[in-house]
Amino acid sequence: MSKFGSKNSLAGSDFAAIGALNVERMTRRALTQRVMDALAPGAPPLAVAFCNAHTAEIALRDRVYREALDRFCVVNDGIGLEIAVRILERRGFPENLNGTDFVPALFADLPKGSRIYLLGAAPGVAEEAGRRFVERFPHIELAGARHGYFRPEEEGDVVRGIAAARADILLVALGNPGQELFIARHFDALGAKAMFGVGALFDFAAERVARAPAWMRKARLEWAFRVAQEPGRLLRRYTIETAAFLIAVLRLRVLEEAR
């Protein structure tokens, strides 16, 4: 395990170390319990980052982002992370965890009256995703929703609005690294008990973007489906940037073996 420990990680946690980035080896059930513990009265707040190859590639080269992730429970998302840790440690993760699947499953388990706030995506998308979530899970409440197209000088008002909503769960969909940096900057001011960076979740939930068929998700090929949908935005991420990340991982392996 790396010497860089996460403030949202428990003592004795099992980590995969990718350079200075720690990713927890965790099951869906264990992560759900971690969230439930954070919802208990008096518990410290929890921030969760779903780390895919894109996230890790940025963290390896950007110290500010890497240090921001120290405030998070970082869990694995996608085949790129699985390949990386098998190269480095010859042992993968117990499950693939991604926000698009984990968050709705978490909502099903939340106590009655739990309040959620959605921040991010284009105007109207967060509101529609929130409406669909409470329709699907009527035991939870929508504390508020706001699009992610705000100017830097408006950020303080956005944070105050979230805090005033008194949400238990905050979902932030501002993309990587923006969503995690936003949470880290305002960790104590947001007032939520559990905070998540969720990427494209709102677009999927509001059906603005289609998800890959179940068989592709099971085969860990959802990335290919997304590239086919949005090649202009995602082709470079899933080809050149992922290749750069895996080359960096191979270098880490060589350095480790040379010690």
N, C-alpha and C positions, 0 to 999 in steps of 0.2 A: 504493500500500500504506500502511496505517495505521502510525503510529509504534509501536504496541503490538505487539511481537513475541512469539511463543510460545516458551517454553523447550523445547518438543518439536518445533519446526520447524527445518528446515535452512536455512542461508544460501542465498539465491537462490531460495527457494521462491516459487511464484506464488500470491498471495492475492487473495481478494475481500474488500474492507473494507466492513463494515456498521457504520458509526459507528466505535467503538473495538474492535469485534469482528472479528478476522481469521479467515476460513474458507479453508482451503487448496484450491486447484484441483488435484485429484489423481485419478488413475485407480485402479481397484481393484488393478491390478498394482503400481503405485508404493507404495500403502499396504501391500500385502503385503510388499514388499521392506523398507519401513521397519520393520515388525514383525520380520522375519527379522534385520535388522541389530541390533535391540535384544536379540534372543535370543543374540547372540554373546557369548562370554566377555569380561568387562570392559567391555561397552557400558553406557552409562547407561540407566536405565529409561525406558520410553515410556508415556505415557497418551494415549488416543484418545477423543475425544468426537464422537459422531454428532449433528450440530447440525441440528435441524429448526426450523420457524418458532416453535414454542413455546419451544425452548431460546434462540433468538436474541432473542425478545421479552423473556424474563426477563433476559438478559444486558444488553440495552440500558437497562433501568431499575434493575438491581441491581448496584451497583459491586462488592460482595463476590463475587458469582457471576462477574462478568466478569473480575475479577482471578484468581479460581480457574482459569478457563479458560486463563489465560496459561501454565499448566503442561501444557496439552494440545496435541496435534495435533488441531485442530478440522477436521472434514470435513463435507461437505454431505449432508443427508438430507431429501429430499422436494421437492415442487413449490413450497412456499412460499419456500424459500431460492432456488430457481431464478428465480422471479419477482422476488424482491427484488434480486438482483445484476444482473439484466437491466435493472431500473429504474435502478439506481445506476451501473452500468458498461457496460451494453449488451452484456455478454458473460457467458454462463452457465458452467456447470461441465462438464468433459469426461464425467463419469458421475455417476449418482446412487448415493451410498454410504449404506447403512443397515446397522445391526448385525445385523439378522435374517438378511440374506443374506450379509453379509461374513464374519461369524464362522464359520459352518459351512464356507464356502469356504476360510477360513484354516486351519481344523482339518485339512482334507484335505491341506494343504501342509506342515504342521508336521513337524519331525524326529521320528523314532521315539523314544518315551519322554518326549515333552513332557508336562508336568503342568499340569492346569487346575484352578482353584478357582472355584466359583460361590457368590456371595453375593447374596441378595435373594429377592423374591417371597414368597408365603405358605408356611407350613410344608408341607414335603413336595414342593414344586414344584421347587426347585433340585436336590434329590436325584434326582428323576425325570428332569429335564432332563439332569443329568450322566450318569446311567445310560444314557440314550438316545444321548448324544454318544459315549461310549466304545464303545457297541455298534455305532454307525454308523462310527466311526473307531477301530478297535482298536489302532492304533499310538500313540494318546495315552492318558494315565493320568489318572484322577480323583483329584486330591490332596485334595479335600474339598468340602463343600457345606453351606451354612447359610442358613436363611430370613432375611428382612430385618426381622422383627418383634422387634427388640431395643430395650431402653430406653437412653437416653443414658448412664446409668452403666455399662452393659454394653459400651459401644463399645470400651474399651481391651482387654477380654478377647477381643472379636471380632477386633481387629487382631492381637493376639498369636497367636490361633489360626491366622489366615491366614499370618502370618510363619512359624510353626512347620511349616506344611504344605509350605513350600518349593516353591510353585507357580511355573511359568514364566509362565503366563497367568492373570490374574485378571479375572473378569467380575462386574460389580457392577450389579444390577438393583434400584435403590432409587427409580427415577423421577427426573425433572428437578425441581429442581436437586440433589436429595439425593445422587444417585450421584456426580456430579462433585465436589460439596463433600466427600464422604467420601474420595474418592481424593486430592483436593488436601490435605486435612488430614493424611493419613497417608502421603503419597507415598513418603517414604523408609523408613517403618517396615513397610510391607506386604510388602516383600521380593520381589515379583513383577517380572519383567522387562518385561512388557507388560500394561497395565491398560486396561479398556474399560468405559464406561458403556453398558449394553445395553438399558435400558428393558424392554419386554415380551418379550424373547427367550425367557426361561425358560418363560413361559406358552405361547408358541407351540411351543417344543421339546417340552414335556411334554404338548402337545395339550389344555391347559386352556382355551385360546382358539383359535378357528379363524382362519387367515389368509385374506385376500382371494383370490379366484380369480386365476390367473396373468394373465388378460387385464386385470383391474383393476389389478394391480400394474404391468403393462407400460404401461398408460394413465395411470399416476401417480394412480390413484383409490383407493389402499388406505385413505386417510384416511376416505373416505366409507363404506367397508365397516366400519371400526372404529367410526365414529359410530353406524351402524345397530346394531352389537352392544352398545355401551355408551353410549347417549345421555346418561344421567345424569352420567357422568364426563367424556365427551369432547366433547359438543356445544358447550359454551362454548369449549373450547380451540380447536376447529377452525372456529369462526365468529367470535365476538366477539374473542377474543385474537388470532387470525390477522389479522382486519381491523385491529385496533389496531396490530399489528406492521407491516402494509403501509402504514398511514397514517404511522407513524413513519418508514418508509423513504422515502415520498414527501416528507416534510419534510426529510429528509437530502438528498435530491436537489435540492430547492429551495434549501436553504442552500448546497450545493456550487455551483450555477449562479450564485448571487448573489455569490460571492467574486470 
